[in-house]
Amino acid sequence: MSDFDRYLIGEGTHRQLWRVLGAHVQPGATHFAVWAPNAQAVSVIGDFNNWDAGQAPMARSGANGLWEFTIPNVGDGALYKYHIVDAHGAVRLKADPVGFGSQHPPEQASVVRDIDGYGWRDAGWMATRAQAADRTAPVSIYEVHLGSWRRKYDDGGRPLSYKELAEDLVGYVKQMGFTHIELMPVSEYPFDGSWGYQPVGLYAPTIRFGPPHEFRDFIDAAHVAGLGVLLDWVPGHFPTDDHGLAMFDGTHLYEHADPREGFHQDWNTLIYNYGRTEVRNYLVANALYWMEEYHLDGLRVDAVASMLYRDYSRDEGQWVPNHEGGRENFEAIAFLQEMNVAVYGADASVMTVAEESTSFPGVSQPVHTGGLGFGYKWNMGWMNDTLSYMEMDPIHRQYHHDEMTRPIMWQFTENFILPISHDEVVHGKGSMLAKMPGDEGQKFANLRAYYGYMWMHPGKKLIFMGSEFAQPEEWSHDAELNWHAASQPAHAGVQTLIRDLNHLYTSTPALHVGDCVPEGFAWICNDPAQSTLGFVRYGSKGDAPVVVMCNFTPVERSAFRIGVPEAGQWDEVLNTDAHAYGGSNIGNLGSVASQDIACDGHPQSVVLTLPPLSTVVLRLQDS
């Protein structure tokens, strides 16, 4: 470790921290380095020295609390831990905070992994991916839990490996017309039931599906297929497991000492001390690590709201105000801004996405204007309001029409993604299909109408696996999706609809160019009494506009006149009631011609038939 490395670590600006800390394979040896400033002694123990702390004592490296040691005849695949005599003289056995590999849980040792020398094939994707992340581009994300997408029941029920996912999952997502895959966390985690949201090895892709190079195989295959890959990233908290970061050197090194600042009551986890220089560096470098070493196309940052507020999910007296007496966590805010500046500064072609459920201002605005600097933010308000509406019996929807129209009031305050994530289909919430009211046919029709509305509404799209074919059950991480249901006609119809929605969305500029600007949207009509709503989507100058009409009652609306922005023939490019999707096939015979009759503020109008519980999409024919 050079003096300059030590200087940057002390300053908190070592953007490639993983290149000096952790275990690095060298010719005939492996070099180990770890930060443990309050330890009395540190040794490397492993299967190569019979886990004997006396055989590989580490030496202090400078004044920053760093320790390092090189061990000959140790290479890729070796198991190891750090044997730490802590500040109080107690012994702690710790996994490597910057380890590139781990044993398969419940085993807890780190694994030496040589992560150099991978032969990427994705140069074409990397050269052009900035276009895929742009806010004018179509972004449609398929959220996946790798352990339960599919399983090999002819091989003990195991999940697919990274290499198998590179073929099966990538092929499926490409066929379905999505633009990106979002992975629930793959940073190594000890407990399957956490779904990865309590990581213990931030620098180690989980061994559950294969070693690091095979994770690269998966990402590489996605890129070759023209798909981006986003990773759920969890810098908000970490578990209390003894082999992890908690009390790493006998002190609260990574976490706050005061539980009012350092302990998440909801999740029984510890909160990073964002005010500590080395901790902030550790996390920022980790964000950069996934981009540089694994070519990931972006990070979706988990539970941002829990980081922004000191009183998050806490009663009075259970939290510590900031130095101004308020609830904002200034240190966490500064960390998120630093992370976004570092990530976009290193490569502006990626995207960062905030899962942020409050009205905190400027989440997706630039740091230099006072924002947090994220590229996108999940629109949780849109999700909550619209699902609340859809869960109602249609007879009551007329009294809650604003739940479908109100979200547009804040739609353009951020760069939004509309999320139907795993959180909506777990913990007793029921599947997307189960949320819908009515008999079986109406449930499917409601869901199809809702998906049509979602894909036509401004904002990028995200849907959790299984929801694209209306899985009847809640998601379970212990079993694969119900692919048998996907083969049934009604479910297959929803799956076909999602495929067609994706292709329409990605191929129609009016449906994505203006996702994040008010110029891309205008209301046509809203009739609460009939539970109908309509709007226009606009692209750039010269792009054909799109008109969308939704009918959220089980009643057909015939001779329904609406205004249109231009004269001409309007093609019915999608109808969620089509027979191909499992509907009743009521529609408009392929197209309608405008008439010189003013309506809804436009000099031209068309007369439509609106099927029950449907979304109908019209696009102006090219002249």
C-alpha positions as CSV (number, residue, x, y, z in Angstrom):
1,M,0.0,0.0,0.0
2,S,1.5,3.3,-1.1
3,D,1.7,6.5,1.0
4,F,-0.7,8.0,-1.5
5,D,-3.2,5.2,-1.0
6,R,-3.0,5.8,2.8
7,Y,-3.4,9.6,2.2
8,L,-6.5,9.1,0.1
9,I,-8.0,6.7,2.6
10,G,-7.4,9.2,5.4
11,E,-9.0,11.9,3.3
12,G,-11.9,9.7,2.4
13,T,-11.4,10.1,-1.3
14,H,-10.0,6.8,-2.4
15,R,-12.4,6.0,-5.2
16,Q,-10.9,2.6,-5.9
17,L,-10.7,1.5,-2.3
18,W,-11.2,-2.2,-3.3
19,R,-7.9,-2.1,-5.2
20,V,-5.9,-1.7,-1.9
21,L,-8.1,-3.3,0.7
22,G,-9.3,-6.9,0.7
23,A,-7.5,-10.0,-0.6
24,H,-5.5,-9.5,-3.8
25,V,-4.0,-12.5,-5.7
26,Q,-0.4,-11.9,-6.7
27,P,2.1,-14.2,-8.4
28,G,2.6,-17.0,-5.9
29,A,0.9,-15.2,-3.0
30,T,-2.1,-13.2,-1.8
31,H,-1.9,-9.7,-0.2
32,F,-4.4,-8.9,2.6
33,A,-5.3,-5.5,3.9
34,V,-8.1,-4.3,6.3
35,W,-9.1,-1.2,8.2
36,A,-9.3,-1.8,12.0
37,P,-7.9,1.3,13.8
38,N,-8.8,0.2,17.3
39,A,-7.6,-3.4,17.2
40,Q,-4.7,-4.5,19.3
41,A,-3.7,-7.2,16.8
42,V,-5.0,-8.6,13.5
43,S,-4.1,-11.9,11.9
44,V,-5.2,-13.6,8.7
45,I,-6.6,-17.1,9.5
46,G,-7.7,-19.6,6.9
47,D,-7.7,-23.1,5.5
48,F,-4.2,-22.5,4.4
49,N,-2.8,-22.2,8.0
50,N,-5.3,-24.3,9.9
51,W,-7.0,-21.2,11.2
52,D,-4.1,-20.5,13.4
53,A,-3.8,-16.8,14.4
54,G,-0.1,-17.1,15.1
55,Q,1.0,-17.9,11.6
56,A,0.0,-14.7,9.7
57,P,0.1,-11.7,12.0
58,M,-0.6,-8.5,10.1
59,A,1.5,-5.3,10.4
60,R,0.1,-1.8,11.0
61,S,0.4,0.2,7.8
62,G,0.7,3.9,8.5
63,A,-1.3,5.9,11.0
64,N,-4.8,5.3,9.5
65,G,-5.6,2.1,11.3
66,L,-4.8,-0.1,8.3
67,W,-3.2,-3.5,8.6
68,E,-1.7,-5.6,5.8
69,F,0.2,-8.8,5.2
70,T,1.2,-10.9,2.2
71,I,1.0,-14.7,2.5
72,P,2.8,-17.0,0.0
73,N,1.2,-20.0,-1.7
74,V,-2.3,-18.7,-1.1
75,G,-4.5,-18.2,-4.2
76,D,-8.0,-18.1,-5.7
77,G,-10.5,-20.1,-3.7
78,A,-8.8,-20.0,-0.3
79,L,-11.0,-19.5,2.7
80,Y,-10.1,-16.8,5.2
81,K,-11.2,-14.5,8.1
82,Y,-9.6,-11.8,10.1
83,H,-8.7,-12.8,13.7
84,I,-9.0,-9.5,15.6
85,V,-7.9,-8.8,19.1
86,D,-10.2,-5.9,19.7
87,A,-9.8,-2.7,21.6
88,H,-10.8,-4.5,24.8
89,G,-8.7,-7.6,24.3
90,A,-11.5,-9.8,23.1
91,V,-11.2,-11.9,20.0
92,R,-13.4,-11.3,17.1
93,L,-13.5,-13.4,13.9
94,K,-14.6,-11.2,11.0
95,A,-15.3,-11.7,7.3
96,D,-13.5,-9.3,5.1
97,P,-15.5,-6.0,4.6
98,V,-13.9,-5.7,1.1
99,G,-13.9,-9.4,0.4
100,F,-14.7,-10.3,-3.2
101,G,-16.2,-13.7,-2.4
102,S,-17.9,-15.5,0.5
103,Q,-18.7,-19.1,1.5
104,H,-22.2,-20.2,0.9
105,P,-24.4,-19.2,3.9
106,P,-24.7,-20.3,6.6
107,E,-20.9,-20.7,6.4
108,Q,-19.3,-17.3,7.0
109,A,-15.7,-17.2,5.8
110,S,-14.5,-14.9,3.0
111,V,-13.1,-16.5,-0.1
112,V,-10.1,-15.2,-2.1
113,R,-11.3,-14.4,-5.6
114,D,-9.1,-13.1,-8.4
115,I,-11.5,-10.7,-10.2
116,D,-9.0,-9.5,-12.8
117,G,-8.8,-10.6,-16.3
118,Y,-12.4,-11.0,-17.5
119,G,-13.0,-10.9,-21.2
120,W,-15.9,-8.6,-21.7
121,R,-17.9,-8.8,-25.0
122,D,-20.1,-5.7,-24.4
123,A,-18.1,-2.9,-25.9
124,G,-20.9,-2.1,-28.3
125,W,-23.4,-1.7,-25.4
126,M,-21.0,0.2,-23.2
127,A,-20.3,2.7,-26.0
128,T,-24.0,3.5,-26.5
129,R,-25.7,2.9,-23.1
130,A,-26.0,6.5,-22.3
131,Q,-28.9,6.7,-24.7
132,A,-30.7,3.9,-22.7
133,A,-30.4,5.8,-19.5
134,D,-31.5,9.2,-20.8
135,R,-34.7,10.6,-19.5
136,T,-36.1,10.9,-23.1
137,A,-35.4,7.2,-23.7
138,P,-37.9,4.3,-23.0
139,V,-37.1,2.6,-19.7
140,S,-39.1,-0.5,-18.8
141,I,-37.6,-2.5,-16.0
142,Y,-38.2,-6.1,-15.0
143,E,-37.5,-6.5,-11.3
144,V,-36.1,-10.0,-10.4
145,H,-35.3,-12.1,-7.3
146,L,-32.8,-14.4,-8.8
147,G,-33.4,-17.2,-6.3
148,S,-37.1,-17.6,-7.2
149,W,-37.5,-16.7,-10.8
150,R,-37.1,-20.3,-11.9
151,R,-35.8,-23.4,-10.1
152,K,-34.3,-26.7,-11.1
153,Y,-36.7,-29.2,-9.5
154,D,-35.0,-32.0,-11.3
155,D,-31.8,-31.0,-9.4
156,G,-33.0,-30.7,-5.8
157,G,-35.0,-27.5,-6.4
158,R,-32.0,-25.3,-6.7
159,P,-32.2,-21.8,-8.2
160,L,-30.7,-21.2,-11.6
161,S,-27.0,-20.3,-11.7
162,Y,-25.7,-17.0,-13.1
163,K,-24.7,-18.9,-16.3
164,E,-28.2,-20.4,-16.7
165,L,-29.8,-17.0,-16.0
166,A,-27.6,-15.5,-18.7
167,E,-29.4,-17.7,-21.1
168,D,-32.9,-18.2,-19.7
169,L,-33.7,-14.9,-17.9
170,V,-32.0,-12.7,-20.4
171,G,-33.8,-14.4,-23.3
172,Y,-37.1,-14.1,-21.6
173,V,-36.7,-10.4,-20.7
174,K,-35.6,-9.6,-24.2
175,Q,-38.6,-11.5,-25.7
176,M,-40.9,-9.6,-23.4
177,G,-39.6,-6.2,-24.7
178,F,-38.2,-4.8,-21.4
179,T,-35.2,-2.5,-21.6
180,H,-33.6,-3.3,-18.2
181,I,-33.4,-6.0,-15.6
182,E,-33.3,-4.9,-12.0
183,L,-31.8,-7.4,-9.5
184,M,-32.8,-7.5,-5.9
185,P,-29.6,-7.3,-3.9
186,V,-26.8,-9.8,-4.8
187,S,-24.3,-8.4,-2.4
188,E,-23.6,-11.3,-0.1
189,Y,-26.2,-11.7,2.7
190,P,-26.5,-14.3,5.4
191,F,-30.3,-14.9,5.6
192,D,-32.4,-15.9,2.6
193,G,-35.5,-14.4,4.1
194,S,-34.0,-10.9,3.9
195,W,-34.1,-11.2,0.1
196,G,-30.6,-9.6,0.2
197,Y,-31.7,-6.3,1.9
198,Q,-29.5,-7.1,4.9
199,P,-26.1,-7.5,3.2
200,V,-23.0,-8.6,5.0
201,G,-20.5,-8.5,2.1
202,L,-21.0,-5.4,0.0
203,Y,-18.1,-6.3,-2.4
204,A,-19.0,-9.9,-2.9
205,P,-21.6,-11.1,-5.4
206,T,-23.5,-13.8,-3.6
207,I,-22.2,-17.3,-4.2
208,R,-25.7,-18.7,-4.2
209,F,-25.7,-18.6,-8.0
210,G,-22.0,-18.9,-8.8
211,P,-18.6,-17.1,-8.5
212,P,-17.9,-13.5,-9.5
213,H,-16.8,-14.3,-13.1
214,E,-20.1,-16.1,-13.7
215,F,-22.0,-13.0,-12.4
216,R,-20.1,-11.1,-15.1
217,D,-21.2,-13.8,-17.6
218,F,-24.8,-12.8,-16.8
219,I,-24.3,-9.1,-17.1
220,D,-22.3,-9.6,-20.3
221,A,-25.0,-11.7,-21.8
222,A,-27.6,-9.0,-21.0
223,H,-25.5,-6.3,-22.6
224,V,-25.0,-8.4,-25.7
225,A,-28.8,-8.8,-25.9
226,G,-29.2,-5.0,-25.6
227,L,-30.5,-5.0,-22.0
228,G,-29.3,-2.9,-19.1
229,V,-28.8,-4.4,-15.6
230,L,-29.5,-2.4,-12.4
231,L,-28.6,-3.6,-8.9
232,D,-30.6,-2.9,-5.8
233,W,-27.9,-1.4,-3.5
234,V,-28.3,-1.1,0.3
235,P,-26.1,1.5,1.9
236,G,-28.7,2.3,4.6
237,H,-28.1,-0.4,7.1
238,F,-26.4,-3.8,7.7
239,P,-27.2,-6.8,9.9
240,T,-25.8,-7.5,13.4
241,D,-24.3,-10.8,12.5
242,D,-21.1,-11.4,14.5
243,H,-18.9,-12.0,11.4
244,G,-20.0,-8.8,9.8
245,L,-19.3,-5.1,10.3
246,A,-20.9,-4.7,13.8
247,M,-18.3,-3.7,16.5
248,F,-15.7,-4.6,13.9
249,D,-12.6,-3.8,16.0
250,G,-14.4,-3.8,19.4
251,T,-15.7,-0.3,18.8
252,H,-18.7,1.1,16.8
253,L,-16.5,1.5,13.8
254,Y,-19.0,1.4,11.0
255,E,-22.2,2.2,13.0
256,H,-23.3,4.9,15.4
257,A,-22.7,4.1,19.1
258,D,-26.0,5.7,20.1
259,P,-28.9,3.3,19.2
260,R,-31.1,6.3,18.7
261,E,-28.9,7.0,15.7
262,G,-27.4,3.6,14.9
263,F,-30.1,1.0,15.3
264,H,-33.1,0.4,13.0
265,Q,-36.0,-0.8,15.1
266,D,-38.0,-2.0,12.1
267,W,-35.3,-4.3,10.7
268,N,-33.1,-5.0,13.7
269,T,-30.1,-3.7,11.8
270,L,-27.4,-1.2,12.3
271,I,-27.1,2.2,10.6
272,Y,-23.9,3.4,9.0
273,N,-22.2,6.4,10.5
274,Y,-22.2,8.6,7.5
275,G,-20.3,11.3,9.4
276,R,-17.2,9.1,9.5
277,T,-14.9,9.8,6.6
278,E,-13.7,6.2,6.2
279,V,-17.3,4.8,6.3
280,R,-18.5,7.2,3.7
281,N,-15.5,6.4,1.5
282,Y,-16.2,2.6,1.9
283,L,-19.7,3.1,0.6
284,V,-19.0,5.5,-2.2
285,A,-16.2,3.3,-3.4
286,N,-18.6,0.3,-3.3
287,A,-21.0,2.1,-5.7
288,L,-18.1,2.7,-8.1
289,Y,-16.9,-0.9,-7.7
290,W,-20.1,-2.4,-9.1
291,M,-20.0,-0.1,-12.1
292,E,-16.3,-0.6,-12.9
293,E,-15.7,-4.2,-12.1
294,Y,-19.1,-5.6,-13.1
295,H,-20.2,-3.1,-15.8
296,L,-23.5,-2.6,-14.0
297,D,-25.7,0.1,-15.6
298,G,-27.1,1.6,-12.5
299,L,-28.0,1.3,-8.8
300,R,-31.4,1.5,-7.3
301,V,-30.7,2.7,-3.8
302,D,-32.9,1.1,-1.2
303,A,-34.9,2.8,1.6
304,V,-33.6,6.3,0.9
305,A,-36.3,7.8,3.2
306,S,-34.9,5.9,6.2
307,M,-31.5,7.6,5.5
308,L,-32.8,11.1,5.1
309,Y,-34.7,11.5,8.4
310,R,-33.3,10.9,11.9
311,D,-36.8,10.2,13.2
312,Y,-37.7,7.7,10.5
313,S,-40.1,5.1,12.1
314,R,-39.2,6.5,15.6
315,D,-41.3,7.9,18.4
316,E,-40.5,11.1,20.2
317,G,-37.5,10.7,22.4
318,Q,-36.1,7.8,20.3
319,W,-34.1,9.9,17.9
320,V,-31.3,12.5,18.1
321,P,-32.0,15.9,16.3
322,N,-29.4,17.3,14.0
323,H,-27.2,20.3,15.0
324,E,-30.0,22.7,13.9
325,G,-32.6,20.8,16.0
326,G,-34.3,19.3,13.0
327,R,-35.1,15.8,11.7
328,E,-33.0,15.8,8.5
329,N,-29.9,13.6,8.5
330,F,-27.4,16.1,7.1
331,E,-24.6,13.5,7.0
332,A,-26.7,11.0,5.1
333,I,-27.8,13.7,2.7
334,A,-24.2,14.7,2.1
335,F,-23.2,11.0,1.5
336,L,-25.9,10.5,-1.1
337,Q,-24.9,13.7,-2.9
338,E,-21.2,12.6,-2.8
339,M,-22.1,9.1,-4.1
340,N,-24.1,10.5,-7.0
341,V,-21.4,13.0,-7.9
342,A,-18.8,10.3,-7.8
343,V,-20.9,7.8,-9.9
344,Y,-22.0,10.2,-12.6
345,G,-18.5,11.8,-12.6
346,A,-16.9,8.4,-13.2
347,D,-19.4,7.5,-16.0
348,A,-22.4,9.6,-17.0
349,S,-23.9,6.8,-19.0
350,V,-25.2,5.0,-15.9
351,M,-28.3,5.8,-13.8
352,T,-29.0,6.0,-10.1
353,V,-32.5,5.5,-8.8
354,A,-33.9,6.4,-5.4
355,E,-36.5,4.4,-3.6
356,E,-37.8,7.4,-1.7
357,S,-41.3,7.5,-0.3
358,T,-41.6,11.1,1.1
359,S,-41.9,14.5,-0.4
360,F,-38.2,15.3,0.1
361,P,-37.4,18.0,-2.5
362,G,-35.0,17.6,-5.4
363,V,-34.2,13.9,-5.2
364,S,-33.6,13.7,-8.9
365,Q,-32.2,17.2,-9.3
366,P,-28.5,18.0,-9.7
367,V,-26.4,18.4,-6.6
368,H,-25.1,21.8,-7.6
369,T,-28.7,23.1,-7.4
370,G,-29.2,21.6,-4.0
371,G,-30.7,18.2,-5.1
372,L,-29.6,14.7,-4.1
373,G,-28.3,14.0,-7.6
374,F,-30.2,10.8,-8.5
375,G,-31.1,10.2,-12.1
376,Y,-34.6,8.9,-11.2
377,K,-36.9,8.5,-8.3
378,W,-39.6,5.8,-7.7
379,N,-43.1,7.4,-7.7
380,M,-44.5,5.9,-4.6
381,G,-47.4,8.3,-4.4
382,W,-48.6,7.3,-7.9
383,M,-48.4,3.6,-6.9
384,N,-50.3,4.1,-3.6
385,D,-53.1,6.2,-5.1
386,T,-53.7,4.2,-8.2
387,L,-53.6,0.8,-6.5
388,S,-56.0,2.2,-3.9
389,Y,-58.4,3.1,-6.7
390,M,-58.1,-0.1,-8.6
391,E,-58.8,-2.2,-5.5
392,M,-62.2,-0.6,-5.1
393,D,-65.4,-2.0,-6.5
394,P,-66.1,0.0,-9.7
395,I,-69.4,1.3,-8.2
396,H,-67.3,3.3,-5.7
397,R,-64.6,4.6,-8.1
398,Q,-66.6,7.6,-9.2
399,Y,-66.1,9.0,-5.7
400,H,-62.4,8.5,-5.8
401,H,-61.6,9.6,-9.3
402,D,-58.9,12.0,-8.2
403,E,-56.7,9.1,-7.0
404,M,-56.1,8.4,-10.7
405,T,-55.8,12.0,-11.8
406,R,-54.0,13.6,-8.8
407,P,-50.6,12.0,-9.3
408,I,-50.1,14.1,-12.5
409,M,-49.9,17.2,-10.3
410,W,-46.4,16.2,-9.1
411,Q,-45.4,13.9,-11.9
412,F,-42.9,16.4,-13.4
413,T,-41.3,17.6,-10.2
414,E,-38.9,14.6,-10.4
415,N,-37.7,12.2,-13.0
416,F,-40.1,9.4,-12.0
417,I,-40.2,5.6,-12.4
418,L,-43.7,4.1,-11.9
419,P,-43.1,1.1,-9.7
420,I,-45.1,-2.1,-9.2
421,S,-42.4,-3.8,-7.2
422,H,-42.0,-6.8,-5.0
423,D,-43.2,-4.8,-2.0
424,E,-46.7,-4.8,-3.5
425,V,-47.1,-8.6,-3.7
426,V,-45.8,-9.7,-0.3
427,H,-46.7,-9.7,3.4
428,G,-50.4,-10.3,2.9
429,K,-51.0,-7.7,0.2
430,G,-51.9,-10.4,-2.3
431,S,-50.8,-10.6,-5.9
432,M,-51.7,-8.0,-8.4
433,L,-54.5,-10.1,-9.7
434,A,-55.9,-10.8,-6.2
435,K,-56.1,-7.0,-5.6
436,M,-58.6,-6.5,-8.4
437,P,-62.3,-6.6,-7.6
438,G,-65.0,-8.6,-9.3
439,D,-65.4,-12.1,-10.7
440,E,-62.5,-13.9,-12.3
441,G,-63.1,-12.3,-15.7
442,Q,-63.4,-8.8,-14.2
443,K,-60.2,-9.3,-12.2
444,F,-58.3,-9.9,-15.3
445,A,-60.0,-7.1,-17.2
446,N,-59.3,-4.6,-14.3
447,L,-55.6,-5.7,-14.3
448,R,-55.2,-5.3,-18.1
449,A,-56.8,-1.9,-18.0
450,Y,-54.5,-0.8,-15.2
451,Y,-51.4,-2.0,-16.9
452,G,-52.5,-0.2,-20.1
453,Y,-53.0,3.0,-18.0
454,M,-49.6,2.5,-16.4
455,W,-47.7,2.0,-19.6
456,M,-49.3,5.0,-21.3
457,H,-48.9,7.3,-18.2
458,P,-45.8,9.6,-18.1
459,G,-42.9,8.0,-16.3
460,K,-40.6,5.1,-16.8
461,K,-41.9,1.6,-15.9
462,L,-41.0,-1.1,-13.4
463,I,-42.9,-4.4,-12.7
464,F,-41.9,-7.3,-10.5
465,M,-41.5,-10.7,-11.9
466,G,-44.7,-12.8,-12.0
467,S,-46.9,-9.7,-12.2
468,E,-46.4,-9.7,-15.9
469,F,-48.5,-12.8,-16.3
470,A,-50.9,-12.1,-13.4
471,Q,-49.5,-14.7,-11.0
472,P,-52.5,-15.6,-8.8
473,E,-50.5,-16.0,-5.5
474,E,-48.3,-13.7,-3.5
475,W,-44.6,-14.0,-4.3
476,S,-42.6,-16.4,-2.2
477,H,-38.8,-16.4,-2.1
478,D,-38.8,-20.1,-1.3
479,A,-40.3,-21.3,-4.6
480,E,-40.2,-20.4,-8.3
481,L,-42.9,-18.3,-9.9
482,N,-46.1,-20.1,-10.9
483,W,-45.1,-20.8,-14.5
484,H,-48.0,-23.3,-14.8
485,A,-50.4,-20.4,-14.4
486,A,-48.5,-18.5,-17.1
487,S,-49.5,-21.2,-19.5
488,Q,-53.3,-20.8,-18.9
489,P,-55.1,-18.6,-21.5
490,A,-56.1,-15.7,-19.2
491,H,-52.7,-15.4,-17.7
492,A,-51.0,-15.8,-21.0
493,G,-53.2,-13.0,-22.3
494,V,-51.9,-10.6,-19.7
495,Q,-48.3,-11.7,-20.5
496,T,-48.9,-11.0,-24.2
497,L,-50.3,-7.6,-23.2
498,I,-47.2,-6.7,-21.3
499,R,-45.0,-7.7,-24.2
500,D,-47.1,-5.6,-26.6
501,L,-47.2,-2.6,-24.2
502,N,-43.4,-2.7,-24.0
503,H,-43.0,-2.8,-27.7
504,L,-45.5,0.0,-28.2
505,Y,-43.9,2.1,-25.5
506,T,-40.3,1.6,-26.8
507,S,-41.2,2.1,-30.5
508,T,-43.5,5.2,-30.0
509,P,-41.6,8.4,-29.2
510,A,-44.7,10.1,-27.9
511,L,-44.9,7.5,-25.1
512,H,-41.4,8.0,-23.7
513,V,-39.7,11.2,-25.0
514,G,-41.8,13.4,-22.7
515,D,-41.9,11.0,-19.7
516,C,-40.3,13.6,-17.4
517,V,-41.6,16.9,-18.8
518,P,-45.0,18.5,-18.7
519,E,-45.0,19.2,-22.4
520,G,-45.4,15.4,-23.0
521,F,-48.8,15.2,-21.5
522,A,-52.3,16.9,-21.7
523,W,-55.7,15.8,-20.3
524,I,-58.5,15.3,-22.8
525,C,-61.4,14.5,-20.6
526,N,-62.2,13.3,-17.1
527,D,-65.6,12.1,-16.2
528,P,-65.8,10.8,-12.6
529,A,-69.4,9.8,-12.9
530,Q,-68.5,7.3,-15.6
531,S,-65.1,6.6,-14.2
532,T,-63.5,7.4,-17.6
533,L,-60.3,9.5,-18.2
534,G,-58.4,10.4,-21.3
535,F,-55.1,12.1,-22.1
536,V,-52.7,12.8,-25.0
537,R,-49.0,11.9,-25.0
538,Y,-46.7,14.0,-27.1
539,G,-43.1,13.4,-28.3
540,S,-40.8,15.7,-30.1
541,K,-41.8,17.9,-33.0
542,G,-42.9,15.7,-35.8
543,D,-43.7,12.7,-33.7
544,A,-47.3,11.3,-34.0
545,P,-49.3,12.0,-30.9
546,V,-51.0,9.3,-28.9
547,V,-54.5,9.5,-27.4
548,V,-55.4,7.2,-24.4
549,M,-58.8,6.5,-23.0
550,C,-59.5,4.4,-19.9
551,N,-62.9,3.1,-18.8
552,F,-62.7,1.8,-15.3
553,T,-66.3,0.5,-15.1
554,P,-67.7,-2.9,-16.3
555,V,-70.0,-1.0,-18.6
556,E,-69.4,-0.5,-22.3
557,R,-69.4,3.1,-23.4
558,S,-70.6,3.4,-27.0
559,A,-70.7,6.6,-29.2
560,F,-68.2,8.1,-26.7
561,R,-66.9,11.4,-28.3
562,I,-63.5,12.8,-27.3
563,G,-61.5,15.7,-28.7
564,V,-58.2,14.9,-30.5
565,P,-55.3,17.3,-31.1
566,E,-55.1,16.8,-34.9
567,A,-57.2,15.9,-37.8
568,G,-56.7,12.6,-39.5
569,Q,-57.1,8.8,-39.2
570,W,-56.4,7.5,-35.7
571,D,-55.3,3.9,-35.5
572,E,-56.3,1.8,-32.5
573,V,-52.8,0.5,-31.8
574,L,-53.7,-1.2,-28.5
575,N,-56.9,-2.3,-26.8
576,T,-56.6,-4.2,-23.5
577,D,-60.0,-5.8,-24.2
578,A,-58.6,-7.5,-27.3
579,H,-59.2,-11.2,-27.7
580,A,-55.5,-11.8,-27.8
581,Y,-55.2,-10.6,-24.3
582,G,-58.2,-12.6,-23.0
583,G,-60.8,-9.8,-23.5
584,S,-64.2,-9.7,-25.1
585,N,-62.8,-8.1,-28.3
586,I,-65.0,-5.0,-28.2
587,G,-63.3,-2.2,-30.1
588,N,-63.1,0.3,-32.9
589,L,-62.4,-1.9,-36.0
590,G,-58.8,-0.8,-36.2
591,S,-59.1,2.9,-36.6
592,V,-61.4,6.0,-36.4
593,A,-61.5,9.1,-38.5
594,S,-61.6,12.6,-36.9
595,Q,-64.6,14.9,-37.5
596,D,-64.8,18.6,-37.6
597,I,-66.7,18.7,-34.4
598,A,-65.2,20.6,-31.5
599,C,-64.8,18.7,-28.2
600,D,-62.7,18.8,-25.0
601,G,-61.1,22.1,-26.2
602,H,-60.0,20.7,-29.6
603,P,-61.5,21.6,-33.0
604,Q,-61.4,17.9,-34.0
605,S,-63.0,14.8,-32.3
606,V,-63.5,11.1,-32.7
607,V,-66.3,8.8,-31.6
608,L,-65.1,5.7,-29.8
609,T,-66.5,2.5,-28.4
610,L,-64.9,2.0,-25.0
611,P,-65.0,-1.6,-23.9
612,P,-65.8,-2.4,-20.2
613,L,-62.8,-2.2,-17.9
614,S,-60.3,-1.2,-20.6
615,T,-57.6,1.1,-21.9
616,V,-57.8,2.0,-25.6
617,V,-54.8,3.6,-27.3
618,L,-55.0,5.6,-30.6
619,R,-52.1,6.9,-32.6
620,L,-52.3,9.4,-35.5
621,Q,-51.5,7.8,-38.8
622,D,-48.5,9.2,-40.6
623,S,-49.5,11.5,-43.4
